[in-house]
Amino acid sequence: MSNADDRKPFLAEVLSRLAPLEEDFPNIEDPPVEPEEVLVHGSGNVFRDFGDPEADLKQAKAVFAARIIAVLNDRGLAERKAASLTGFAAADFSRIRNADLGRFTLDRLMKMLAALDANARVTVKVDLSGPA
């Protein structure tokens, strides 16, 4: 006889003792069922999806910041080394790594990327069909 077979009488006894308890709590209901999650495709700009009035600017800054971080990572550059190579402050590279982009203008991020990677190319596409 296996251990599972040994436990069957015990489990049956426990269940038989629990059954009357259900009658003592008639108002207990099952928790509400959450509605099924729906997958919504975004626009490609999370800032626009959340209604930010500066969505396009913030998206552009985020793209440049991501490219700067990629260059730093690819070249194994710490903030201080990047600062010594480019003339920009180490704190600026730290802010970019932490996605604290509020102090940066788009042109400053462009200059930082160009200072890190002279071969960087930027392509801008303007969609005039959407809201301004």
Backbone torsions as a table, in degrees:
resi	resn	phi	psi	omega
1	MET	NA	131.3	-176.7
2	SER	-83.2	170.1	178.1
3	ASN	-61.9	-36.0	178.9
4	ALA	-63.4	-39.7	178.8
5	ASP	-67.4	-33.4	179.0
6	ASP	-66.6	-30.5	-176.1
7	ARG	-85.2	-15.6	-176.0
8	LYS	-57.7	-47.1	179.4
9	PRO	-63.0	-37.5	179.7
10	PHE	-64.6	-46.7	179.8
11	LEU	-63.2	-39.2	178.7
12	ALA	-62.5	-39.8	179.5
13	GLU	-66.8	-43.0	179.2
14	VAL	-61.6	-45.4	-179.7
15	LEU	-64.1	-37.4	-179.9
16	SER	-67.4	-30.6	178.2
17	ARG	-77.6	-27.6	-179.9
18	LEU	-79.1	-30.4	-176.1
19	ALA	-53.8	-46.2	179.6
20	PRO	-65.5	-23.2	179.9
21	LEU	-64.9	-30.3	179.3
22	GLU	-59.7	-33.5	179.8
23	GLU	-69.9	-25.7	-179.1
24	ASP	-75.7	-16.7	-177.0
25	PHE	-126.9	67.5	-175.9
26	PRO	-72.1	-20.1	-175.7
27	ASN	-90.6	-0.3	179.6
28	ILE	-76.1	125.2	-179.7
29	GLU	-112.5	158.1	173.8
30	ASP	-65.5	148.8	177.9
31	PRO	-62.2	151.5	-179.4
32	PRO	-62.9	145.0	179.4
33	VAL	-83.3	127.9	178.7
34	GLU	-69.7	143.1	176.3
35	PRO	-63.9	150.9	-179.7
36	GLU	-63.9	137.9	179.8
37	GLU	-70.0	143.4	-179.3
38	VAL	-115.2	131.6	178.0
39	LEU	-83.5	122.7	179.8
40	VAL	-115.1	127.7	178.4
41	HIS	-82.1	131.0	-179.5
42	GLY	-83.7	176.8	-178.6
43	SER	-83.4	-10.7	-173.3
44	GLY	98.8	-7.1	177.4
45	ASN	-129.4	101.6	-176.2
46	VAL	-61.7	-31.5	179.0
47	PHE	-66.1	-40.6	177.4
48	ARG	-66.9	-40.7	-179.4
49	ASP	-59.8	-30.2	179.3
50	PHE	-98.2	11.8	172.1
51	GLY	77.2	22.8	179.5
52	ASP	-70.6	128.8	-178.8
53	PRO	-67.5	-20.3	177.9
54	GLU	-108.2	35.3	-172.9
55	ALA	-58.1	-46.3	-175.9
56	ASP	-66.5	-41.8	177.9
57	LEU	-63.8	-45.4	-179.7
58	LYS	-64.7	-37.2	177.5
59	GLN	-64.5	-44.0	179.6
60	ALA	-62.4	-43.1	177.7
61	LYS	-61.5	-42.6	-179.5
62	ALA	-63.8	-38.2	178.6
63	VAL	-64.9	-45.6	178.1
64	PHE	-64.3	-42.7	179.3
65	ALA	-61.4	-41.2	179.0
66	ALA	-63.0	-39.7	178.7
67	ARG	-67.7	-39.7	177.3
68	ILE	-62.3	-45.4	178.7
69	ILE	-61.4	-40.6	179.2
70	ALA	-62.2	-42.3	178.7
71	VAL	-64.3	-44.8	178.5
72	LEU	-58.6	-45.1	-179.3
73	ASN	-67.4	-44.4	-179.2
74	ASP	-61.4	-37.2	-178.5
75	ARG	-92.0	-2.7	179.5
76	GLY	65.2	37.2	-176.2
77	LEU	-95.1	127.4	170.2
78	ALA	-80.5	168.2	-176.8
79	GLU	-59.0	-43.0	-177.9
80	ARG	-66.5	-39.3	179.2
81	LYS	-66.9	-42.9	177.7
82	ALA	-61.1	-39.2	178.8
83	ALA	-63.3	-42.9	-179.1
84	SER	-68.5	-29.1	179.5
85	LEU	-79.2	-29.3	-171.2
86	THR	-110.3	-22.1	-175.7
87	GLY	88.1	-4.2	174.3
88	PHE	-86.8	155.1	-176.4
89	ALA	-69.2	144.4	175.9
90	ALA	-58.8	-35.2	178.9
91	ALA	-61.8	-32.3	177.2
92	ASP	-63.9	-43.1	179.0
93	PHE	-67.6	-34.4	176.4
94	SER	-65.2	-43.2	178.3
95	ARG	-62.2	-39.7	179.7
96	ILE	-65.1	-44.6	178.1
97	ARG	-59.9	-30.2	-179.5
98	ASN	-93.6	9.9	179.5
99	ALA	56.5	32.6	175.0
100	ASP	-96.7	82.5	-169.5
101	LEU	-100.9	4.0	-176.1
102	GLY	-59.6	-31.6	-177.7
103	ARG	-82.5	-8.4	-172.7
104	PHE	-98.3	138.6	168.4
105	THR	-89.9	161.7	-179.9
106	LEU	-63.5	-40.7	-178.7
107	ASP	-67.3	-31.6	177.3
108	ARG	-66.9	-41.4	176.5
109	LEU	-63.3	-38.5	177.2
110	MET	-61.6	-44.0	179.8
111	LYS	-64.8	-38.3	178.8
112	MET	-65.0	-42.7	178.2
113	LEU	-63.7	-44.1	179.4
114	ALA	-62.4	-37.1	178.8
115	ALA	-67.8	-30.9	179.1
116	LEU	-82.8	-36.0	-173.8
117	ASP	-139.2	97.6	-177.5
118	ALA	-64.3	-19.8	-179.2
119	ASN	-93.5	5.9	-178.6
120	ALA	-63.7	138.1	177.2
121	ARG	-124.3	139.9	-179.3
122	VAL	-121.4	131.3	176.5
123	THR	-117.6	129.2	-179.9
124	VAL	-115.5	128.8	174.9
125	LYS	-115.6	131.3	-179.5
126	VAL	-110.1	126.5	178.4
127	ASP	-107.5	105.6	-177.4
128	LEU	-90.4	1.8	-178.1
129	SER	-82.1	-20.9	-177.7
130	GLY	-89.5	-174.9	178.6
131	PRO	-66.8	150.3	-178.1
132	ALA	-78.5	NA	NA
